[in-house]
Amino acid sequence: MSWFDPWDEIEAVALCDDPVERAIARASPAVRPLLDGALAGEELSVAGGETLLGVAGDDLVALVRTADTVRAADVGDEVTYVVNRNINFTNVCFVNCQFCAFKRQRWESDAYTHGLDVVLGKVDDAIARGATEVCMQGGINPDMPPFTYRDVLVAIKERHPQLHVHAFSPMEIMYGARRTGLAYPEYIGMLRDGGLGSIPGTAAEILDDEVREILSHKKVDVRTWVEIITTAHRLGLPTTSTVMYGHIETAGHVARHIDLMRSIQKETGGFTEFVPLGFIWENTQLYHDGRVGGTLMEESISREAGADAGEYTSVEEIEALVRGIGRVPVQRNTLYGRVGEDGAGHAHHGARGWRGRGPLPAGPLAAH
């Protein structure tokens, strides 16, 4: 399975506007029934998903046309975006993930941990630019006081009570709970009461412990990731969900990962969206060791790994891109309420209700 196809091949697939029935008719006998089933609303098996993750040629064209047809049926031609600022408050981290070029040891010259005044200044700037959400994640810094995450939330919400704070990955929550001596329900409940609005479903990478042992043997394991995510959902905190692809995983790993996400969604309905995180390899240890690597979702983390995307994407640019493909741009808040129409917002539950943030750059202020 190649993640780096030449642009002319990608363009030929992306720009194909054949009727979906005609595209499926050209597909191979192994793929055709899977796509017909998807159009009929049937659930794709793990084996079927693994097959589709490896398609090429006419099969790939048929898959893309089918996916676009399902998209149109589910959400129409509207493309929603949220105006957001990512705040990476520390790059000090002891976890040593092999796919990460963001982390620093505390003694390195470019290590940083922003004080509360700096974080609040970044939040103020985001509000001034029209942000409805801030996303905060950082390294796992052993020098931070145990209740730092709660204290940051309280300070932000005291100054900007209407702002949605989307923060703290399952890895950060695992470490914070350990430092405070609280069980996950008590710790997550404390963060919720302090102003946490939703949780990034990062630190998922590939939810397979054998793969995770290679990528990040100190990081949260699959069982703990699922426990933290489902606990958050039960406490009324929605989360995103992610997959990091293009490193050492196979199509089977990805298919099983997505199936696990689907089963959680059936149980809790707590995922608001699914975010595919493309592997960025240039500056990572896995690449230098000859095993490739990846990245997480924030602008600083992606940039350190070698991403060349811009740090800022304006609303005007986003809307122009959306209109350029014949769609309708709509600004939303974090929980998919329309800005200016439904201030309370609501989450779109159910596996076919996911709407991804997409691969647009997530800089100091980004619409995605």
C-alpha positions as CSV (number, residue, x, y, z in Angstrom):
1,M,0.0,0.0,0.0
2,S,1.7,3.2,-1.1
3,W,1.0,6.5,0.6
4,F,3.1,8.6,-1.8
5,D,1.6,8.2,-5.2
6,P,2.6,10.7,-7.9
7,W,0.3,13.7,-8.2
8,D,-0.7,12.8,-11.8
9,E,-2.1,9.5,-10.5
10,I,-3.9,11.2,-7.6
11,E,-5.3,13.9,-9.9
12,A,-6.7,11.3,-12.3
13,V,-8.6,9.6,-9.5
14,A,-9.7,12.8,-7.7
15,L,-11.0,14.5,-10.8
16,C,-13.0,11.5,-12.2
17,D,-16.7,12.4,-12.2
18,D,-18.0,9.2,-13.8
19,P,-21.4,8.1,-12.4
20,V,-20.8,5.8,-9.4
21,E,-22.6,2.9,-11.0
22,R,-20.3,3.0,-14.1
23,A,-17.2,3.3,-11.9
24,I,-18.3,0.3,-9.8
25,A,-19.0,-1.7,-12.9
26,R,-15.4,-1.4,-13.9
27,A,-14.2,-2.6,-10.5
28,S,-12.8,-6.1,-9.9
29,P,-15.1,-8.9,-8.7
30,A,-13.5,-8.7,-5.2
31,V,-14.2,-5.0,-4.8
32,R,-17.5,-4.6,-6.5
33,P,-19.7,-6.2,-3.9
34,L,-18.0,-4.3,-1.1
35,L,-18.9,-1.0,-2.8
36,D,-22.4,-2.1,-3.6
37,G,-22.9,-3.0,0.0
38,A,-21.6,0.4,1.2
39,L,-24.1,2.2,-1.1
40,A,-26.8,0.0,0.4
41,G,-25.8,1.0,3.9
42,E,-24.2,-2.3,4.9
43,E,-21.4,-2.4,7.4
44,L,-18.0,-3.1,6.0
45,S,-16.1,-6.0,7.6
46,V,-12.5,-5.7,8.8
47,A,-11.4,-8.0,5.9
48,G,-13.4,-5.8,3.5
49,G,-11.8,-2.7,4.9
50,E,-8.3,-4.2,4.5
51,T,-9.1,-5.0,0.8
52,L,-10.2,-1.5,0.1
53,L,-7.2,0.0,1.8
54,G,-5.0,-1.7,-0.8
55,V,-6.9,-0.9,-4.0
56,A,-5.5,0.7,-7.1
57,G,-6.5,1.6,-10.7
58,D,-10.2,1.2,-11.5
59,D,-10.8,-0.2,-8.1
60,L,-9.5,3.0,-6.5
61,V,-11.6,5.2,-8.8
62,A,-14.7,3.2,-7.9
63,L,-13.9,3.5,-4.2
64,V,-13.5,7.3,-4.4
65,R,-16.7,7.7,-6.4
66,T,-18.5,5.5,-3.9
67,A,-17.1,7.5,-0.9
68,D,-18.1,10.7,-2.6
69,T,-21.7,9.4,-3.2
70,V,-22.0,8.4,0.5
71,R,-20.6,11.8,1.5
72,A,-23.2,13.6,-0.5
73,A,-26.0,11.4,0.9
74,D,-24.8,11.9,4.5
75,V,-24.0,15.6,4.6
76,G,-24.7,17.2,1.2
77,D,-22.5,19.8,-0.3
78,E,-21.7,21.8,2.9
79,V,-18.1,21.8,4.2
80,T,-17.9,22.9,7.8
81,Y,-14.8,24.5,9.4
82,V,-13.9,25.7,12.9
83,V,-11.7,28.7,13.6
84,N,-9.1,27.4,16.0
85,R,-5.8,28.2,17.6
86,N,-3.4,25.4,18.6
87,I,-1.4,26.1,21.7
88,N,1.6,23.8,22.4
89,F,2.4,24.9,25.9
90,T,5.5,22.8,26.4
91,N,7.8,20.7,24.3
92,V,9.6,19.1,27.2
93,C,8.8,15.4,27.2
94,F,10.3,12.1,28.5
95,V,8.2,9.7,26.4
96,N,10.6,9.5,23.4
97,C,8.2,8.5,20.7
98,Q,10.2,7.3,17.7
99,F,7.9,9.2,15.3
100,C,8.1,12.6,17.1
101,A,10.6,15.4,16.3
102,F,8.8,17.9,18.6
103,K,9.9,16.8,22.1
104,R,12.9,18.2,23.9
105,Q,14.8,17.2,27.0
106,R,14.6,19.9,29.7
107,W,18.2,20.8,29.4
108,E,18.1,21.5,25.6
109,S,18.5,25.1,24.6
110,D,15.2,25.2,22.7
111,A,13.1,23.5,25.3
112,Y,10.2,25.6,26.6
113,T,7.3,25.5,29.0
114,H,5.1,28.5,28.6
115,G,3.9,30.2,31.8
116,L,0.2,31.0,32.3
117,D,0.7,34.6,31.2
118,V,2.0,33.4,27.8
119,V,-0.8,30.9,27.4
120,L,-3.5,33.5,28.2
121,G,-1.9,35.9,25.8
122,K,-2.2,33.3,23.0
123,V,-5.8,32.7,24.0
124,D,-6.5,36.5,23.9
125,D,-5.0,36.7,20.5
126,A,-7.0,33.8,19.2
127,I,-10.2,35.4,20.5
128,A,-9.3,38.7,18.8
129,R,-8.9,36.8,15.5
130,G,-12.3,35.2,15.8
131,A,-11.5,31.8,17.2
132,T,-14.2,29.8,18.9
133,E,-11.9,27.1,20.0
134,V,-8.4,26.6,21.4
135,C,-6.7,23.2,21.2
136,M,-4.0,22.6,23.8
137,Q,-1.6,19.7,23.9
138,G,2.0,19.5,24.8
139,G,4.8,17.2,25.9
140,I,4.7,15.1,29.0
141,N,6.8,17.4,31.3
142,P,7.7,15.8,34.6
143,D,8.5,19.3,36.1
144,M,5.0,20.6,35.8
145,P,3.0,20.7,39.0
146,P,0.4,17.9,39.3
147,F,-2.7,20.1,38.9
148,T,-1.3,22.3,36.0
149,Y,-3.9,21.1,33.5
150,R,-6.8,22.0,35.8
151,D,-5.3,25.4,36.7
152,V,-4.8,26.3,33.1
153,L,-8.4,25.5,32.3
154,V,-9.7,27.5,35.2
155,A,-7.7,30.5,34.2
156,I,-8.8,30.4,30.6
157,K,-12.5,30.0,31.4
158,E,-12.4,32.8,34.0
159,R,-11.2,35.2,31.3
160,H,-13.2,33.7,28.4
161,P,-16.1,31.7,29.7
162,Q,-17.7,31.2,26.2
163,L,-14.5,29.8,24.6
164,H,-14.4,26.0,23.9
165,V,-11.3,24.4,25.2
166,H,-10.3,21.2,23.3
167,A,-7.4,19.9,25.2
168,F,-5.2,17.1,26.7
169,S,-4.7,13.9,24.9
170,P,-5.3,10.5,26.6
171,M,-1.5,10.3,27.2
172,E,-1.6,13.7,29.1
173,I,-4.7,12.5,31.0
174,M,-3.0,9.2,32.0
175,Y,0.0,11.1,33.2
176,G,-2.0,13.8,35.0
177,A,-4.1,11.2,36.8
178,R,-1.0,9.4,37.9
179,R,0.6,12.6,39.2
180,T,-2.5,13.7,41.1
181,G,-3.3,10.2,42.5
182,L,-6.8,10.3,41.1
183,A,-8.7,7.6,39.2
184,Y,-9.6,8.4,35.6
185,P,-13.3,9.3,36.4
186,E,-12.3,11.7,39.1
187,Y,-9.5,13.3,37.2
188,I,-11.5,13.7,33.9
189,G,-14.5,14.9,35.9
190,M,-12.2,17.5,37.6
191,L,-11.0,18.8,34.2
192,R,-14.6,18.9,32.9
193,D,-15.7,20.9,35.9
194,G,-12.7,23.2,35.4
195,G,-13.8,24.1,31.8
196,L,-12.6,21.3,29.5
197,G,-15.1,21.1,26.6
198,S,-13.7,18.1,24.6
199,I,-10.6,15.9,24.3
200,P,-8.4,15.3,21.3
201,G,-8.3,11.6,20.5
202,T,-4.7,11.7,19.7
203,A,-2.0,9.4,21.1
204,A,-4.0,6.7,19.2
205,E,-1.4,6.3,16.4
206,I,-2.3,2.7,15.5
207,L,-4.2,0.9,18.2
208,D,-2.2,-2.2,18.1
209,D,0.2,-2.8,21.0
210,E,2.9,-4.6,18.9
211,V,3.1,-1.6,16.6
212,R,3.0,0.8,19.6
213,E,5.9,-1.0,21.2
214,I,8.0,0.0,18.2
215,L,6.6,3.5,17.8
216,S,6.5,4.5,21.5
217,H,7.0,1.8,24.1
218,K,6.5,4.3,27.0
219,K,3.2,5.6,25.7
220,V,-0.4,4.8,26.7
221,D,-1.3,1.3,25.6
222,V,-4.5,0.3,23.7
223,R,-6.5,-0.8,26.8
224,T,-5.7,2.5,28.6
225,W,-6.4,4.6,25.6
226,V,-9.8,3.0,25.2
227,E,-10.5,3.3,29.0
228,I,-9.7,7.0,29.0
229,I,-11.7,7.8,25.9
230,T,-14.8,5.8,27.0
231,T,-14.6,7.3,30.5
232,A,-14.7,10.8,29.0
233,H,-17.7,9.9,26.9
234,R,-19.6,8.5,29.9
235,L,-18.8,11.8,31.7
236,G,-20.3,13.8,28.9
237,L,-17.0,14.9,27.3
238,P,-16.9,14.2,23.6
239,T,-13.6,13.4,21.9
240,T,-12.2,13.2,18.4
241,S,-10.6,10.0,17.1
242,T,-7.5,9.7,15.0
243,V,-5.3,7.3,13.1
244,M,-1.7,8.0,12.1
245,Y,-0.8,6.2,8.9
246,G,2.2,5.8,6.6
247,H,4.9,4.5,8.9
248,I,5.3,0.8,9.8
249,E,1.6,-0.2,9.8
250,T,-0.1,-2.6,7.4
251,A,-3.6,-2.2,5.8
252,G,-4.8,-4.8,8.3
253,H,-3.6,-2.7,11.2
254,V,-5.5,0.3,9.9
255,A,-8.7,-1.7,9.2
256,R,-8.7,-3.1,12.8
257,H,-8.0,0.3,14.2
258,I,-11.0,1.8,12.4
259,D,-13.1,-1.2,13.5
260,L,-12.2,-0.5,17.1
261,M,-13.2,3.1,16.7
262,R,-16.5,2.0,15.2
263,S,-17.2,-0.3,18.1
264,I,-16.5,2.5,20.6
265,Q,-18.8,4.8,18.7
266,K,-21.6,2.3,18.7
267,E,-21.2,2.0,22.5
268,T,-20.8,5.6,23.5
269,G,-21.6,7.9,20.5
270,G,-18.9,10.2,21.9
271,F,-16.7,10.7,18.9
272,T,-17.4,14.0,17.1
273,E,-15.0,13.3,14.2
274,F,-12.3,11.1,12.7
275,V,-9.0,12.7,11.9
276,P,-6.5,10.9,9.6
277,L,-3.0,12.1,10.4
278,G,-0.6,11.7,7.6
279,F,2.9,10.6,8.5
280,I,5.6,13.3,8.3
281,W,8.9,11.6,8.3
282,E,11.8,13.9,7.5
283,N,13.1,14.8,11.0
284,T,12.0,11.8,13.0
285,Q,14.0,9.1,14.7
286,L,12.2,6.3,12.9
287,Y,13.3,7.8,9.6
288,H,16.9,8.3,10.6
289,D,16.9,4.7,11.9
290,G,15.7,3.6,8.5
291,R,12.2,2.7,9.7
292,V,10.3,5.9,8.8
293,G,8.0,7.9,11.3
294,G,5.0,10.2,11.8
295,T,3.6,13.1,13.7
296,L,0.7,14.4,15.8
297,M,-1.8,17.0,14.9
298,E,-0.6,20.4,16.2
299,E,1.2,22.9,14.1
300,S,4.4,23.0,16.2
301,I,4.6,19.2,16.3
302,S,4.1,18.9,12.6
303,R,6.5,21.6,11.8
304,E,9.2,20.1,13.9
305,A,8.7,16.8,12.1
306,G,9.3,18.5,8.7
307,A,5.9,19.6,7.5
308,D,6.0,22.4,4.9
309,A,2.4,23.5,5.3
310,G,1.7,27.1,6.3
311,E,1.2,28.0,9.9
312,Y,-1.9,30.1,9.2
313,T,-4.9,29.5,7.0
314,S,-7.4,32.3,6.9
315,V,-11.2,31.9,6.8
316,E,-11.1,33.6,3.4
317,E,-8.7,31.0,2.0
318,I,-10.7,28.1,3.4
319,E,-13.9,29.4,2.0
320,A,-12.3,30.0,-1.4
321,L,-10.9,26.5,-1.5
322,V,-14.3,25.0,-0.6
323,R,-16.2,27.1,-3.2
324,G,-13.5,26.1,-5.7
325,I,-14.6,22.5,-5.6
326,G,-18.3,23.4,-5.9
327,R,-19.2,23.1,-2.2
328,V,-20.7,25.4,0.4
329,P,-18.5,26.6,3.3
330,V,-20.2,26.8,6.7
331,Q,-18.5,28.0,9.9
332,R,-19.2,25.8,12.9
333,N,-18.2,25.5,16.5
334,T,-16.4,22.5,18.0
335,L,-19.6,20.5,18.5
336,Y,-21.0,21.2,15.0
337,G,-23.4,24.0,15.9
338,R,-23.4,26.7,13.2
339,V,-21.7,29.9,14.3
340,G,-24.4,32.6,14.4
341,E,-27.3,30.2,14.2
342,D,-27.0,27.6,17.0
343,G,-24.7,28.7,19.8
344,A,-25.2,25.6,21.8
345,G,-24.2,23.3,19.0
346,H,-24.5,19.5,18.9
347,A,-22.4,16.5,18.1
348,H,-23.1,14.4,15.1
349,H,-23.2,10.9,16.6
350,G,-23.0,7.6,14.7
351,A,-20.2,6.2,12.6
352,R,-21.7,7.7,9.4
353,G,-22.1,11.1,11.1
354,W,-18.3,11.8,11.5
355,R,-17.0,14.8,9.8
356,G,-13.3,15.1,9.7
357,R,-11.2,18.2,10.3
358,G,-9.1,17.2,7.3
359,P,-5.4,17.7,6.5
360,L,-5.5,21.5,6.4
361,P,-2.6,23.1,8.3
362,A,-3.4,23.8,12.0
363,G,-1.3,26.9,12.8
364,P,-1.5,29.6,15.4
365,L,-4.9,30.4,14.0
366,A,-6.5,28.0,11.6
367,A,-9.8,27.2,10.0
368,H,-10.4,23.5,9.5
